[in-house]
Amino acid sequence: MNEERLGSTRDFAVQLAAHLERFRDPALALPNATQLAALVDATFFASMHEEEARRVDFGVAWQPDAHDCSAVVAIATPVLMTPKNLAKLAPATWGEATSLALRPAGPNSNDIVAWALLERSATTHQPLTIRVLDVGVLRVDYAGIPRALYARGEIVLLGGKDDFQSPAWWLTQTFADWTAHADPGIGVDLRAAVLTGMAMQVLTHGHGGMILVMPANAGEPRGVRVHYDVIDGADVLVKRYSQLVRDVPIDQRLARLKGSRARSPDGRTTVRDGDQLALAETIERVARLTAVDNALLLDTDLNIRGFGVQVLEGETPQLQFRHSNPYSRDVHVDDLSTFKGTRHPAGVIYCMRQPREAAAVIVSQDGHITLAIKDADHAVHVIGSYEHAFGWR
């Protein structure tokens, strides 16, 4: 039985305060319990506002002073933090590039004011940040690492005993070739990490989509119709990935791959050289193929087998599968009727029909990502959904 446990914003603030204490850095100030509860409440209710005919999308950073940060714009008269005031200021921010800098109104005050726009990329240390991802959805970062999520009552804490296996790990365990070549330190094949990074790009594009995966040495996949075959350029990801890891020791490849990130919301890149930039741009370009109706099909070597790939209607060899909540570790038996719409059932059916290992990454337009896999023992397992890619690493 998959039991839903919901908590109030106050419950979240209490749990968050205790959780953040485990990672406290003397160089990064944390608000006291009363201030933290006020921050959570204000950002949560601000997420429900509309400003300039759009839902607010912004972040607030706990930055008590200007030391070790770059204020893009400092406000002469700081503004009291209220949901309405945060919503009014939100359009001045830009994705994750800038946040509203907050601090106490005075030395002994629990009132909080917004006093500047903080440029994320200019700070040496990343402060406590609460980002509004959607209506009622908050992500809390500390020292630049996502640590907690509040999603309309669902509370998720990340780190330490609250950690869980990443989708890249699940994918690596699914395919024999990836298992055999996994990084011994993290248990992940970096080609699987390329795939999960591509799913993040699909989410960023905002259109939703699906990526189907098959073994590189397998024949044609069963039960699908490829509307757009790829001839020239089918191996573009293979080449870019090979260039990135060429002559690089295994224990250094992950750092190389992490440098291959797409452009940030302010147009900057975090890549360090041409090979990293080339792979990042290729991942973004291939991810856009998922915007075409149906799915993108890749193999475990990262060859593009086609796009606009339709999972055909018909009987499936089984109806039930294991379904895991990645946050609570709840595992229960489910069937296809649990899904609304067509994309999730299609991804699971694709996995069910394949004679060997298979995977489907399903990205929803509403910000959820789900992973479906069929392992070497022919067991079908659905992991998800991940809310706004929280924990999707």
C-alpha positions in Angstrom: 0.0 0.0 0.0 1.5 3.3 -1.1 0.5 5.7 1.8 0.7 9.4 1.2 2.0 11.4 4.2 1.6 15.1 4.0 3.0 17.8 6.3 2.3 21.5 6.8 4.9 24.2 6.0 5.5 24.4 9.7 6.2 20.7 9.8 8.6 21.1 7.0 10.4 24.1 8.6 10.9 22.1 11.8 12.3 19.1 10.0 14.4 21.3 7.7 16.1 23.1 10.7 17.2 19.8 12.2 18.3 18.5 8.8 20.4 21.6 7.9 22.2 21.4 11.2 23.9 18.3 10.0 25.6 20.2 7.2 26.2 23.6 8.9 29.2 25.5 7.6 30.5 28.3 9.8 31.1 30.4 6.6 27.4 30.0 5.6 24.9 31.6 7.9 21.7 29.8 8.8 18.5 31.5 10.0 17.2 30.6 13.4 14.1 28.4 13.7 11.6 31.3 13.8 13.2 32.9 10.8 13.4 29.7 8.8 9.7 29.0 9.4 8.9 32.6 8.2 11.0 32.0 5.1 9.3 28.8 4.2 5.8 30.3 4.8 6.5 33.4 2.7 8.0 31.6 -0.2 5.3 28.9 -0.2 2.4 31.4 -0.3 4.3 33.6 -2.8 4.4 30.6 -5.2 0.6 30.9 -5.5 0.7 34.5 -6.8 0.7 35.6 -10.4 2.7 38.6 -11.4 2.9 40.1 -14.9 0.4 37.5 -16.0 2.7 34.6 -15.1 3.3 32.3 -12.1 6.2 33.4 -10.0 9.5 31.6 -10.4 12.3 32.8 -8.2 14.6 32.1 -5.3 15.5 33.7 -2.0 18.9 33.6 -0.4 19.7 34.0 3.3 22.5 36.6 3.0 22.7 38.7 6.2 25.4 41.0 4.9 27.2 42.0 1.7 30.4 40.1 2.7 31.6 37.6 0.2 28.8 38.2 -2.3 28.0 40.4 -5.2 24.7 42.4 -5.0 23.6 43.1 -8.5 21.1 45.7 -7.2 21.0 46.8 -3.5 17.6 48.3 -2.4 18.0 51.7 -0.6 15.0 50.9 1.6 14.8 47.2 2.3 11.4 45.7 1.7 9.6 43.6 4.4 9.3 40.0 3.4 5.7 39.1 2.7 4.3 36.7 0.1 2.9 39.7 -1.9 6.2 41.6 -1.7 8.2 38.5 -2.8 5.9 38.0 -5.7 6.2 41.7 -6.7 10.0 41.4 -6.7 10.2 38.0 -8.4 10.2 39.2 -12.0 13.5 41.0 -11.3 15.2 37.6 -10.8 16.4 35.3 -13.6 16.1 31.6 -13.1 18.8 30.3 -10.8 21.2 33.1 -11.8 19.9 35.7 -9.3 18.0 35.4 -6.0 16.4 37.9 -3.7 18.9 38.5 -0.8 17.2 38.3 2.6 18.4 39.3 6.1 16.9 40.1 9.5 15.4 43.6 9.8 17.6 44.3 12.8 20.1 42.8 15.2 17.4 41.4 17.5 14.5 41.2 15.1 12.8 38.1 13.6 11.3 40.3 10.9 13.0 39.6 7.5 13.6 42.1 4.7 14.6 41.8 1.1 17.6 44.0 0.6 19.3 43.1 -2.8 19.4 40.9 -5.8 22.2 38.4 -5.3 24.1 37.0 -8.3 24.6 33.3 -7.7 27.6 32.9 -10.0 29.5 35.7 -8.2 29.4 34.3 -4.7 32.4 32.2 -3.4 30.1 30.3 -1.0 26.5 29.4 -2.0 24.1 30.5 0.8 21.0 28.9 2.0 18.6 29.3 -0.9 14.9 28.5 -1.3 13.7 28.2 -4.8 10.1 28.2 -6.0 9.8 25.5 -8.7 6.1 25.5 -9.1 2.9 26.3 -7.2 3.5 24.9 -3.7 6.8 23.4 -4.6 10.0 24.6 -2.8 13.6 23.3 -3.1 16.1 24.2 -0.5 19.8 24.3 -1.3 22.7 24.8 1.1 26.3 25.2 0.0 25.1 24.8 -3.6 23.6 21.3 -2.9 19.9 20.4 -3.0 19.0 19.3 0.6 15.2 19.4 0.9 12.0 19.5 -1.1 8.5 20.5 -0.1 6.0 19.6 -2.8 2.5 20.5 -1.8 2.7 18.7 1.5 5.2 16.0 0.7 8.5 16.5 2.6 11.7 15.0 1.2 15.1 15.4 2.8 18.3 14.6 0.9 21.7 13.7 2.4 23.2 11.2 4.9 20.8 8.5 5.9 18.1 10.2 3.8 20.1 9.6 0.6 18.8 7.2 -2.1 20.1 5.5 -5.3 20.2 7.8 -8.3 18.5 7.0 -11.6 22.0 6.8 -13.2 22.7 3.9 -10.7 19.4 2.2 -11.6 20.2 2.4 -15.3 23.7 1.1 -14.8 22.4 -1.9 -13.0 19.8 -2.5 -15.7 22.2 -3.0 -18.7 25.0 -5.6 -18.6 27.4 -3.4 -20.6 27.0 -0.5 -18.3 27.4 -2.6 -15.2 30.6 -4.0 -16.6 32.0 -0.5 -17.2 30.7 1.3 -14.1 32.9 3.7 -12.3 34.0 1.6 -9.3 33.8 4.6 -6.9 30.1 5.5 -7.6 28.8 2.3 -9.3 27.6 4.3 -12.4 28.5 4.1 -16.0 29.0 7.6 -17.3 26.9 6.9 -20.4 24.0 6.4 -18.0 24.8 9.8 -16.5 24.8 11.3 -20.0 21.3 9.9 -20.4 20.0 11.3 -17.1 21.5 14.6 -17.9 19.6 14.6 -21.2 16.4 14.0 -19.2 17.2 17.1 -17.2 17.4 19.0 -20.5 14.0 17.8 -21.6 12.6 19.0 -18.3 14.3 22.4 -18.8 12.7 22.7 -22.3 9.3 22.3 -20.7 7.6 20.2 -23.3 7.9 16.8 -21.7 9.1 13.8 -23.6 10.3 10.2 -23.5 13.7 8.5 -24.0 13.7 4.7 -24.8 16.9 2.7 -24.3 18.0 -0.6 -25.6 21.2 -2.7 -25.6 23.7 -1.7 -28.3 24.1 -5.3 -29.5 20.4 -6.1 -29.6 18.3 -6.4 -32.8 15.4 -4.1 -33.6 13.2 -3.3 -30.6 9.8 -5.0 -30.4 6.5 -3.3 -30.6 7.6 0.1 -31.8 7.4 2.1 -35.1 10.2 4.5 -35.8 8.8 7.4 -37.7 12.2 9.2 -38.2 15.2 7.0 -38.8 18.6 8.6 -38.3 21.5 7.9 -40.7 24.1 10.6 -40.7 24.8 11.9 -37.2 23.4 8.9 -35.4 26.7 8.5 -33.6 27.2 12.2 -32.7 26.7 11.5 -29.0 29.1 8.6 -29.2 31.8 10.7 -30.8 31.4 13.6 -28.3 31.4 11.3 -25.3 34.5 9.4 -26.6 36.3 12.7 -27.2 35.5 13.8 -23.6 36.9 10.7 -21.9 39.8 10.0 -24.3 43.1 9.4 -22.4 41.4 10.4 -19.1 41.8 7.9 -16.2 38.6 6.3 -15.0 38.7 8.0 -11.6 38.8 11.5 -13.3 36.1 11.0 -15.9 33.2 11.9 -13.6 34.7 15.3 -13.0 35.1 15.8 -16.8 31.5 14.9 -17.3 30.2 17.2 -14.6 31.9 20.0 -16.3 29.8 19.4 -19.4 26.7 21.3 -18.3 24.3 23.2 -20.5 24.2 27.0 -20.5 22.9 28.5 -17.3 19.8 30.8 -17.3 22.0 33.9 -17.6 23.7 32.5 -20.7 27.0 31.5 -19.1 28.6 28.1 -19.3 30.4 26.1 -16.7 32.5 24.0 -19.2 36.2 24.1 -19.1 37.3 23.2 -22.6 36.1 22.5 -26.1 35.3 18.8 -25.6 33.2 19.5 -22.6 31.3 22.3 -24.5 30.8 20.1 -27.5 29.2 17.3 -25.4 27.0 19.7 -23.5 25.7 21.3 -26.7 25.1 17.8 -28.3 23.2 16.6 -25.2 21.0 19.7 -25.5 20.5 19.3 -29.2 19.6 15.6 -29.0 17.3 16.2 -26.1 15.2 18.5 -28.4 14.3 15.5 -30.5 12.0 14.4 -27.7 9.8 17.4 -28.5 8.6 15.5 -31.6 5.5 13.3 -30.9 6.3 9.9 -29.3 9.9 9.1 -28.1 13.6 9.2 -28.8 15.3 5.8 -29.1 19.0 5.4 -28.0 21.2 2.4 -27.4 23.7 1.9 -24.6 26.5 3.1 -26.8 24.6 6.4 -27.1 23.8 5.9 -30.8 20.5 7.6 -31.9 18.3 4.8 -33.3 15.5 7.1 -34.2 13.0 9.6 -33.0 9.2 10.0 -33.2 9.3 6.4 -32.0 5.7 5.1 -31.4 5.0 2.3 -28.9 2.3 0.3 -30.7 -0.9 -0.7 -29.1 -1.5 -4.3 -28.4 -1.3 -6.9 -25.7 1.5 -6.9 -23.2 3.2 -10.0 -21.8 2.4 -8.9 -18.3 0.3 -6.2 -16.6 1.9 -5.8 -13.2 5.3 -4.3 -12.1 7.1 -3.1 -9.0 6.6 0.5 -8.3 9.1 2.4 -6.0 8.8 5.8 -4.4 12.3 7.1 -4.7 11.9 9.3 -1.6 10.2 7.0 0.9 11.6 3.6 -0.4 8.0 2.3 -0.5 7.8 -0.6 -3.0 4.5 -2.0 -4.0 3.0 -4.0 -6.9 1.1 -1.9 -9.4 -0.4 -2.2 -12.9 -0.9 0.0 -15.9 -4.2 1.4 -14.7 -2.3 3.5 -12.1 -1.2 6.0 -14.8 -3.1 8.8 -16.3 -2.4 9.7 -19.9 -0.5 7.7 -22.5 3.2 8.5 -22.1 3.8 6.5 -18.8 2.0 3.4 -20.0 3.8 3.5 -23.3 7.2 3.6 -21.5 6.3 0.7 -19.3 4.8 -1.4 -22.1 8.0 -0.8 -24.2 10.0 -2.3 -21.4 7.6 -5.2 -20.9 7.8 -6.2 -24.6 11.5 -6.3 -25.0 13.2 -9.7 -24.8 16.3 -8.3 -23.1 17.1 -5.3 -20.8 15.3 -2.1 -21.6 14.6 1.3 -20.0 12.3 4.3 -20.5 12.8 7.8 -19.1 9.5 9.6 -19.0 9.5 13.4 -18.5 6.2 15.1 -17.8 5.4 18.6 -18.7 4.3 19.2 -15.1 7.9 18.7 -13.8 7.9 15.0 -12.9 10.5 12.4 -14.2 9.9 8.7 -14.0 12.2 5.8 -14.8 10.9 2.4 -16.0 13.4 -0.5 -16.4 13.4 -4.2 -17.3 16.4 -5.9 -15.8 18.3 -9.1 -16.9 15.9 -11.2 -14.8 13.0 -9.8 -16.9 11.6 -8.0 -13.9 9.9 -4.6 -14.7 10.4 -1.9 -12.2 9.1 1.7 -12.2 11.0 4.3 -10.0 9.3 7.6 -9.5 8.1 10.0 -9.9 10.9 12.5 -9.1 9.5 16.0 -8.4 11.2 18.6 -10.6 14.2 16.4 -10.8 14.9 16.5 -7.1 17.3 13.7 -6.4 17.7 13.0 -10.1 21.5 12.8 -10.2 
